[in-house]
């Protein structure tokens, strides 16, 4: 039985703080129809991760599925690549005491 064509997207995991749920950010680049400037836009989707296998920064493929909760309509199909840091994480700031000792 064919379920029909389901949407599939690839994105980066930006949060995995919820149980069996990850937030995936999908970035797209397109040319504005009137101004002809290249514009970067992003969307965030909550996706179901049954094994809690995804970490922040991972590149994942998500697929549209039945509603799992009020916000979740996507599920993680596979992890395409493991990431170290995402764009949302920054290295820790150095404290003033450390800076004074180095100079």
Secondary structure, 3 states (H helix, E strand, C coil): CCCCCCCEEEEEEEECCCCCEEEEEEEEEEECCCCCCEEEEEEEEEEECCCCCCCCCCEEEEEECCCCCCCCCEEEEEEEECCCCCCCCCCCCCCHHHHHHHC
